[in-house]
Amino acid sequence: MAVVTNFEPKRRKSNPLDDLTALVAEDLSAVNQIILDRMQSQVEMIPQLAGYLIAAGGKRLRPVLTLAAANLCGYQGEHHRLLAAVVEFIHSATLLHDDVVDESDLRRGMASANAVFGNKASVLVGDFLFSRAFEMMVEVQSLDVLRILSGASAIIAEGEVLQLRTTNDTETSEQAYLEVIKGKTAELFAAACRVGAVVANRPQAEEMALNDYGMNLGIAFQLVDDVLDYSALQAKLGKTVGDDFREGKITLPVVLAFRRGNDEERAFWRRVMEELDQKDGDLERAQSLMARHNALKDTVERARHYGSIARDSLGLFAEGPVKQALLEVIDFVIDRDF
């Protein structure tokens, strides 16, 4: 049975993330070399596993944001390259740990690292990447940078633990859901942008403006990710569609469909999400209920709201190609289909 999701991403002639990446291409090339150099170890499995994950690609959105933020602030040195690599290492470490916790088999369209190398190796290499990231932070010799990125690392871990508490709980509120995604996703976006201003020694107003841009962009990013888990094509998404459903993760589309449903529909959600008693056709029914109650459409509208806040956050900065590209990335994050 075909399911109408009420969510059709806009088609674009060009990819704004590619445009932003092109503006920092030289820096990003240097960042990629730093990543390759710093993931090396005499313990053979570490570069093998880390290289497997990093070579799988991905959007590199977070390090690109660090480079772009530093560029926007007129930074002329090279420390932003090191910090962009730090951000990517932190992100990669969280992916390794997440895939173990979620028992994921796919990552970016390939077998996940834990599926190839095992859970123990994935957790330990994730720990290595976190540790290497902290070594690299110290090299910048900025207590503010260390405070921001170490604090973000702690908040990300808190967000992941908070998500464990809300998983399988259909009584989860929208506010509780937002606290989860702020911690596990948006905090790193915020820190990635903020350190670009810090390394450039810009006023606190600009530092916090970039923090707010990253935070709200990150919220919008995760909201759309949660929509795509129910609406995307697996080949484009790079992971199995319906993973959140099968794991009983309570995301905003579920929260909205549950709250708007009748008693019979709520009983369905309790069975499939709380008890994980899932049968053939249950995912399709979940998608149908989300369509009936506009849960996916309204989640995207929430993303547009946070995108608008991110857009306003850049008002302090002078017009130019980088600022324009950062603004266009907001729409890309919301309208993407992968």
C-alpha positions as CSV (number, residue, x, y, z in Angstrom):
1,M,0.0,0.0,0.0
2,A,1.4,3.4,-1.0
3,V,1.6,5.8,1.9
4,V,1.3,9.6,1.4
5,T,3.7,11.3,3.8
6,N,2.7,15.0,3.0
7,F,6.4,15.7,2.8
8,E,7.9,16.5,-0.6
9,P,11.4,18.1,-0.5
10,K,11.9,21.1,-2.8
11,R,14.0,20.5,-5.9
12,R,17.0,22.8,-6.3
13,K,19.2,23.6,-9.3
14,S,22.3,23.6,-7.1
15,N,23.3,22.3,-3.7
16,P,23.9,25.2,-1.3
17,L,26.2,23.0,0.8
18,D,28.4,22.4,-2.2
19,D,28.4,26.1,-2.8
20,L,29.5,26.8,0.8
21,T,32.1,24.0,0.6
22,A,33.5,25.5,-2.5
23,L,34.1,28.8,-0.7
24,V,36.3,27.0,1.9
25,A,37.7,24.3,-0.4
26,E,41.4,25.1,0.2
27,D,40.9,25.0,4.0
28,L,38.8,21.8,3.8
29,S,41.5,20.1,1.8
30,A,44.0,20.9,4.6
31,V,41.4,19.7,7.2
32,N,41.1,16.3,5.4
33,Q,44.9,15.9,5.5
34,I,44.9,16.7,9.2
35,I,42.2,14.1,9.7
36,L,44.3,11.5,7.9
37,D,47.4,12.4,9.8
38,R,45.9,12.5,13.2
39,M,43.9,9.2,13.0
40,Q,47.2,7.3,12.6
41,S,48.3,4.9,15.3
42,Q,50.7,2.0,15.8
43,V,47.6,0.0,16.7
44,E,46.6,-1.1,13.3
45,M,42.9,-1.5,13.8
46,I,42.5,2.2,14.9
47,P,43.4,3.8,11.5
48,Q,41.6,1.0,9.7
49,L,38.3,1.5,11.5
50,A,38.5,5.3,11.7
51,G,39.5,5.4,8.1
52,Y,36.6,3.1,7.1
53,L,34.1,5.5,8.8
54,I,35.7,8.7,7.5
55,A,36.3,7.4,4.0
56,A,32.5,6.7,3.8
57,G,32.1,10.4,3.2
58,G,29.2,12.3,4.6
59,K,28.3,15.9,4.2
60,R,31.3,17.2,6.3
61,L,28.8,19.9,7.3
62,R,30.1,20.6,10.8
63,P,33.8,21.2,9.9
64,V,32.7,23.3,6.9
65,L,30.7,25.4,9.3
66,T,33.8,26.0,11.5
67,L,35.8,27.0,8.4
68,A,33.0,29.3,7.1
69,A,32.4,30.9,10.5
70,A,36.1,31.7,10.8
71,N,36.1,33.1,7.3
72,L,33.0,35.2,8.1
73,C,34.9,36.7,11.0
74,G,37.9,37.5,8.9
75,Y,40.3,35.0,10.5
76,Q,43.7,34.9,8.8
77,G,45.5,32.1,10.6
78,E,45.4,28.3,10.4
79,H,44.0,27.2,13.7
80,H,40.5,27.1,12.3
81,R,41.7,24.1,10.2
82,L,42.8,22.2,13.3
83,L,39.5,23.0,15.0
84,A,37.5,21.9,12.0
85,A,39.3,18.5,12.2
86,V,38.5,18.4,16.0
87,V,34.8,18.9,15.3
88,E,34.9,16.1,12.7
89,F,36.7,13.8,15.1
90,I,34.1,14.5,17.8
91,H,31.3,13.9,15.4
92,S,32.9,10.7,14.1
93,A,33.3,9.4,17.6
94,T,29.7,10.0,18.4
95,L,28.7,8.2,15.2
96,L,30.7,5.1,16.2
97,H,29.1,5.1,19.7
98,D,25.6,5.8,18.4
99,D,25.7,2.9,15.9
100,V,26.7,0.5,18.7
101,V,23.9,1.8,21.0
102,D,21.4,1.7,18.2
103,E,22.6,-1.6,16.7
104,S,22.7,0.0,13.3
105,D,23.8,-2.0,10.3
106,L,24.1,0.9,7.8
107,R,25.9,4.2,7.9
108,R,26.0,6.5,4.8
109,G,24.8,3.7,2.6
110,M,27.6,1.3,3.7
111,A,27.8,-1.4,6.4
112,S,28.3,0.4,9.7
113,A,31.7,0.2,11.4
114,N,30.3,-1.9,14.2
115,A,28.8,-4.3,11.6
116,V,32.3,-4.7,10.0
117,F,34.7,-4.5,13.0
118,G,32.4,-5.4,15.9
119,N,31.0,-3.3,18.8
120,K,34.0,-3.5,21.1
121,A,36.4,-2.1,18.5
122,S,33.9,0.6,17.5
123,V,33.5,1.9,21.1
124,L,37.2,1.9,21.7
125,V,38.1,3.6,18.5
126,G,35.4,6.2,19.2
127,D,37.2,6.8,22.6
128,F,40.5,7.2,20.7
129,L,39.0,9.8,18.4
130,F,37.6,11.7,21.4
131,S,41.0,11.6,23.1
132,R,42.8,12.7,19.9
133,A,40.4,15.6,19.5
134,F,41.3,16.8,23.0
135,E,45.0,16.7,22.2
136,M,44.4,18.8,19.1
137,M,42.2,21.3,21.0
138,V,45.1,22.0,23.4
139,E,47.4,22.8,20.5
140,V,45.3,25.9,19.7
141,Q,46.3,27.2,23.2
142,S,42.9,28.8,23.8
143,L,41.1,28.1,27.1
144,D,37.9,29.4,25.5
145,V,38.1,27.0,22.7
146,L,38.9,24.1,25.1
147,R,36.0,25.2,27.3
148,I,33.5,25.3,24.4
149,L,34.4,22.1,22.7
150,S,34.9,20.1,25.9
151,G,31.6,21.4,27.2
152,A,29.9,20.4,24.0
153,S,31.4,16.9,24.2
154,A,29.8,16.5,27.7
155,I,26.5,17.8,26.6
156,I,26.4,15.5,23.6
157,A,26.9,12.5,25.9
158,E,24.1,13.9,28.2
159,G,21.8,14.2,25.2
160,E,22.5,10.5,24.2
161,V,21.7,9.3,27.7
162,L,18.6,11.5,27.9
163,Q,17.5,9.9,24.6
164,L,17.8,6.5,26.3
165,R,15.3,7.7,28.9
166,T,12.7,8.9,26.4
167,T,13.1,5.8,24.1
168,N,9.9,3.7,24.2
169,D,8.1,6.3,26.2
170,T,5.0,7.5,24.2
171,E,4.3,10.1,27.0
172,T,7.4,12.0,26.0
173,S,6.6,15.7,25.5
174,E,7.7,17.9,22.6
175,Q,9.8,19.9,25.1
176,A,11.6,16.7,26.3
177,Y,12.2,15.7,22.7
178,L,13.7,19.1,22.0
179,E,16.1,18.8,25.0
180,V,17.3,15.5,23.5
181,I,18.1,16.9,20.1
182,K,19.6,20.1,21.4
183,G,22.1,17.9,23.3
184,K,22.8,15.1,20.9
185,T,22.9,17.1,17.7
186,A,22.5,20.9,17.9
187,E,25.2,21.5,20.6
188,L,28.0,20.4,18.2
189,F,26.6,22.6,15.4
190,A,26.6,25.5,17.9
191,A,30.2,24.8,19.1
192,A,31.5,24.3,15.5
193,C,30.3,27.7,14.6
194,R,31.1,29.5,17.8
195,V,34.8,28.5,17.8
196,G,35.2,30.2,14.4
197,A,34.5,33.5,16.1
198,V,36.6,32.7,19.2
199,V,39.7,31.8,17.2
200,A,39.3,35.0,15.2
201,N,39.1,36.9,18.6
202,R,35.8,38.5,17.7
203,P,33.5,40.3,20.2
204,Q,31.2,38.2,22.3
205,A,28.1,39.4,20.4
206,E,29.4,37.8,17.2
207,E,30.5,34.7,19.1
208,M,27.0,34.2,20.5
209,A,25.4,35.1,17.2
210,L,27.3,32.2,15.5
211,N,26.5,30.0,18.5
212,D,22.8,30.7,18.0
213,Y,23.0,30.2,14.2
214,G,24.6,26.7,14.8
215,M,22.2,25.7,17.6
216,N,19.1,26.5,15.6
217,L,20.5,25.1,12.3
218,G,21.3,21.9,14.3
219,I,17.8,21.7,15.7
220,A,16.3,22.1,12.2
221,F,18.8,19.5,10.8
222,Q,17.7,16.9,13.4
223,L,14.0,17.6,12.9
224,V,14.3,16.9,9.2
225,D,16.4,13.8,9.9
226,D,13.6,12.5,12.0
227,V,11.1,13.2,9.2
228,L,13.3,11.4,6.7
229,D,13.4,8.3,8.8
230,Y,9.7,7.9,7.9
231,S,9.6,9.4,4.4
232,A,12.9,9.1,2.5
233,L,14.2,6.6,0.0
234,Q,16.8,4.3,1.7
235,A,19.2,4.6,-1.3
236,K,19.3,8.4,-0.8
237,L,19.2,8.4,3.0
238,G,22.2,6.1,3.4
239,K,20.6,4.2,6.3
240,T,17.6,1.9,6.7
241,V,14.3,3.8,6.6
242,G,12.3,3.1,9.7
243,D,15.2,2.5,12.0
244,D,13.8,5.0,14.6
245,F,10.5,3.1,14.4
246,R,12.0,-0.3,14.9
247,E,14.1,0.9,17.9
248,G,11.2,2.6,19.5
249,K,12.8,6.1,19.4
250,I,10.3,8.8,20.2
251,T,10.8,11.6,17.7
252,L,8.6,14.6,17.0
253,P,6.6,12.9,14.3
254,V,5.6,10.2,16.8
255,V,4.9,12.7,19.5
256,L,2.5,14.6,17.2
257,A,0.8,11.6,15.8
258,F,0.3,10.1,19.3
259,R,-1.1,13.3,20.8
260,R,-3.4,13.9,17.9
261,G,-4.6,10.3,17.6
262,N,-7.7,8.6,19.1
263,D,-7.6,5.9,21.7
264,E,-7.3,3.1,19.2
265,E,-4.3,4.9,17.5
266,R,-2.6,5.6,20.8
267,A,-2.9,1.9,21.7
268,F,-1.2,1.1,18.4
269,W,1.7,3.5,19.2
270,R,2.1,2.0,22.7
271,R,2.2,-1.5,21.3
272,V,4.8,-0.8,18.6
273,M,7.0,1.8,20.4
274,E,6.7,0.8,24.1
275,E,6.4,-2.9,23.8
276,L,8.2,-3.2,20.5
277,D,5.6,-5.6,19.4
278,Q,5.9,-4.9,15.7
279,K,4.3,-6.8,12.9
280,D,4.4,-6.7,9.1
281,G,2.7,-3.6,7.9
282,D,3.1,-1.7,11.2
283,L,5.7,0.8,9.7
284,E,3.3,1.5,6.9
285,R,0.5,2.1,9.3
286,A,2.7,4.4,11.4
287,Q,3.4,6.4,8.2
288,S,-0.3,6.5,7.3
289,L,-1.2,7.9,10.8
290,M,1.5,10.5,10.5
291,A,0.1,11.5,7.2
292,R,-3.4,11.6,8.6
293,H,-2.4,13.9,11.4
294,N,0.1,16.1,9.4
295,A,2.9,15.0,11.8
296,L,5.6,15.0,9.1
297,K,4.5,18.2,7.5
298,D,4.3,20.0,10.9
299,T,7.7,18.7,12.0
300,V,9.1,20.3,8.9
301,E,7.3,23.5,9.7
302,R,9.0,23.4,13.2
303,A,12.3,23.1,11.3
304,R,11.5,26.2,9.3
305,H,10.8,28.1,12.5
306,Y,14.2,27.3,13.9
307,G,15.7,28.0,10.4
308,S,14.2,31.5,10.6
309,I,15.9,32.0,14.0
310,A,19.2,30.8,12.5
311,R,18.8,33.3,9.7
312,D,18.2,36.2,12.0
313,S,21.3,35.3,14.0
314,L,23.5,36.3,11.1
315,G,22.1,39.8,10.9
316,L,25.2,41.2,12.8
317,F,27.6,40.2,9.9
318,A,28.4,42.1,6.8
319,E,26.9,40.9,3.5
320,G,29.2,38.7,1.4
321,P,29.5,35.4,-0.3
322,V,30.1,33.4,2.9
323,K,27.2,34.9,4.7
324,Q,24.9,34.3,1.7
325,A,26.1,30.7,1.5
326,L,25.4,30.2,5.2
327,L,21.9,31.6,4.8
328,E,21.2,29.3,1.8
329,V,22.5,26.3,3.8
330,I,19.6,26.8,6.2
331,D,17.1,26.1,3.4
332,F,19.2,23.2,2.1
333,V,19.1,21.5,5.5
334,I,15.3,21.8,5.7
335,D,14.5,20.9,2.1
336,R,17.0,18.0,1.6
337,D,15.9,14.5,0.9
338,F,18.9,12.7,2.4
